[in-house]
């Protein structure tokens, strides 16, 4: 059968592929420690579970408006006002089936064939694929380790052409954990204003910030920045609700209406029970959010120096999310592997530790380690990696 061309060029999700392989080994009895997870290892907080159950008992199990329940839109609006000091109206909010679906829908309504979207490297694996599925063209800017994996205004300006439609800003970033400062965002916003391009601001990790760092939404900086920014967020990471699949977009009413209209023909509506759970997530107590943040920060404090001490590993301390992205080029070379991808495969099959090769993020010199797992498992995993590298090291 001849499949549509749009899917024939897709690159399968690296994270899901590694996770599937690790689970396969576990099922066969191998003691694999997975550091590939892109989700918190905590259950959804009890008050959210209770709200979901209560909504089902009350018979709230039918269709809802395609763009989300009015009560959920209000909860999102209140959250954006409370946390980012941003004012939106219901017509400027669209709720979708997770932030990934919201991004997919956004690109579908924004892009015509040949339109360009600027994507910083390293990037989240789905950005380029979603742009291509909308017949757009990904344009990459490499943000090096010396730049703390953040693009500069000069780089952005030089990448813009007359076909550029938007730039994606992911702060804190998956996979780097790096955070753009207010000053850095101001410089990027000014370039976008001068060139009149849209900003897609993926803020899904905004609640996971460590040390003295502060999250700033680029939409906060000025009226112009707000008007040209589509904010993408959701409850997956902040409230440990990855499986509930609730995300949202906030921005220009015309774009939001188009997204909602498209969703009405593709998904009908986000899952009703999940929407009631998300209402409680935003309106209810936020203690669990802070408890999880503190736990991740504690894990980072414990594990970062151990990873940095592995021979051939070079790693920058992240400011948010729950990932480390060490450059392991030297470790791969010194242990006899032709590529970092081969090195990562050997970590899984020989050391029984699942990591994500950085090639899936456009960064083939790196691997991504998630510390969204227990401290005990983290310590054992890093010990295994360290012993693996030392045992194979060749001078």
ABEGO torsion letter per residue (X at the ends): XBBBAAAAABBBBAAAAAAAAAAAAAAAGBBBBBAABABBABBBBAAAAAAAAAAAAAGBABBBBAAEBAAAAAAAAAAAAAAAGBBBBAAABBBBBEAAAAAAAAAAAABBBGBBBBBBOBBBAAAAAAAAAAGBBBBBBBBBAAAGGBBBAAAAAAABBAABABBBBBOBBOAAGBBBBAAAAAAAAAAAAAAGBBBBBBAAAAABBBEABBBBBAAAABAAAAAABBBBBEAAAAAGAAAAGBBBBBEBAAAAAAAAAAAAAAAGBBBAAAAAAAAAAAABBAAAAAAAAAAAAAAAAAAAAAAAABBGBBBBBBABEABBBBBAAAAAAAAGBABAAAAAAAAAAAAGBBBBBAAAAGBAABBBBBABBBAAAAAAAAAAAAAAAAAABBX
